[in-house]
Amino acid sequence: MTNGITMTNAVIECILSRSATKYYDPTATLSDDQIRELVRIGTTAPTSFHLQNWRFIAVRSPEAKARLRPIAWNQPAISEAAVTFIVCGQLADSGVVPERLAPVVEAGIMPAKMVPEWEIPARGLYMEYPQRQRDEAVRTATFGAAAMVYAARSLGLGSTPMIGFDPEAVHREFGLAEDEVPVMLLSIGAERPGNWPQKPRRPVADVLNLV
Ligand SMILES: Cc1cc2nc3c(=O)[nH]c(=O)nc-3n(C[C@H](O)[C@H](O)[C@H](O)COP(=O)(O)O)c2cc1C
């Protein structure tokens, strides 16, 4: 940082050095266990009321990639990256709060009597508000995807968040549920040479208001 303040460590270095991957090594694969581990890491991201309203469809077989690519602007990353996740957010539903909090109570983290203190405000926030339900689906999926992006980077893998796809077609082709939104595609895999470094950013002074 400027002004003589140094903020650096391995995590920050990982964040600062990430860029969106265009060119993947098409011969490099990830095992299903590695894919599971990426998703496990992703699901440690925070979610509103601990809703965990997400689902990840790992498109990693040649057949599944061939179904996804034509409905994703024919982007080569889908064929070439080891895996492309269809990161789905689920419309926020306060009714699932007790079930999502049960393991938290079980673990002794939250007292059981607190569960309604989360469920009731969640109901007030989302129940009558479809736009908020959808906003939360998008936020949740995005947090999960972001964690996976940086986990991938820390493992030396490239990643590409992608909005270039036909959401209705993806919904249909991959059997998403009525309450599921395909928020983004996220390709992850070993890179091949030729990718751009991270692009310059707008100055902090243009995007930060200190109040
Ligand atoms: C929501 C979102 C959607 C994106 N969609 C695509 C995409 O469909 N195809 C693609 O090649 N890159 C896509 N990108 C990558 C961006 O172009 C890239 O992150 C941006 O240019 C900044 O570059 P950098 O990530 O390398 O710093 C997307 C990124 C985000 C966050």
The ligand as a Tripos MOL2 file, in Angstrom:
@<TRIPOS>MOLECULE
LIG
   31    33     1     0     0
SMALL
NO_CHARGES

@<TRIPOS>ATOM
      1 C1        -19.6790  -11.7230  -13.4120 C.3       1 LIG1
      2 C2        -18.5370  -11.9300  -14.3820 C.ar      1 LIG1
      3 C3        -18.8020  -12.4220  -15.6420 C.ar      1 LIG1
      4 C4        -17.7710  -12.6680  -16.5540 C.ar      1 LIG1
      5 N1        -18.0630  -13.2710  -17.7450 N.ar      1 LIG1
      6 C5        -17.0490  -13.6600  -18.5450 C.ar      1 LIG1
      7 C6        -17.3000  -14.4580  -19.6920 C.ar      1 LIG1
      8 O1        -18.4390  -14.8350  -19.9900 O.2       1 LIG1
      9 N2        -16.2480  -14.8170  -20.4650 N.ar      1 LIG1
     10 C7        -14.9690  -14.4530  -20.1500 C.ar      1 LIG1
     11 O2        -14.0520  -14.8150  -20.8910 O.2       1 LIG1
     12 N3        -14.6910  -13.7030  -19.0520 N.ar      1 LIG1
     13 C8        -15.7020  -13.3270  -18.2400 C.ar      1 LIG1
     14 N4        -15.4290  -12.6190  -17.0890 N.ar      1 LIG1
     15 C9        -14.0360  -12.2110  -16.7700 C.3       1 LIG1
     16 C10       -13.8620  -10.6860  -16.8420 C.3       1 LIG1
     17 O3        -13.8020  -10.2460  -18.1820 O.3       1 LIG1
     18 C11       -12.5910  -10.2950  -16.0710 C.3       1 LIG1
     19 O4        -12.7050  -10.7020  -14.7240 O.3       1 LIG1
     20 C12       -12.3380   -8.7920  -16.1280 C.3       1 LIG1
     21 O5        -12.0460   -8.3870  -17.4440 O.3       1 LIG1
     22 C13       -11.1840   -8.3780  -15.2120 C.3       1 LIG1
     23 O6        -10.0180   -9.0950  -15.5640 O.3       1 LIG1
     24 P1         -9.1770   -9.8860  -14.4640 P.3       1 LIG1
     25 O7        -10.1720  -10.7720  -13.7430 O.co2     1 LIG1
     26 O8         -8.1760  -10.6900  -15.2210 O.co2     1 LIG1
     27 O9         -8.5550   -8.8690  -13.5770 O.co2     1 LIG1
     28 C14       -16.4440  -12.3510  -16.1900 C.ar      1 LIG1
     29 C15       -16.1930  -11.8500  -14.9110 C.ar      1 LIG1
     30 C16       -17.2150  -11.6600  -14.0120 C.ar      1 LIG1
     31 C17       -16.9080  -11.1710  -12.6260 C.3       1 LIG1
@<TRIPOS>BOND
     1     1     2 1
     2     2     3 ar
     3     2    30 ar
     4     3     4 ar
     5     4     5 ar
     6     4    28 ar
     7     5     6 ar
     8     6     7 ar
     9     6    13 1
    10     7     8 2
    11     7     9 ar
    12     9    10 ar
    13    10    11 2
    14    10    12 ar
    15    12    13 ar
    16    13    14 ar
    17    14    15 1
    18    14    28 ar
    19    15    16 1
    20    16    17 1
    21    16    18 1
    22    18    19 1
    23    18    20 1
    24    20    21 1
    25    20    22 1
    26    22    23 1
    27    23    24 1
    28    24    25 2
    29    24    26 1
    30    24    27 1
    31    28    29 ar
    32    29    30 ar
    33    30    31 1
@<TRIPOS>SUBSTRUCTURE
     1 LIG1         1 GROUP 0 **** ****
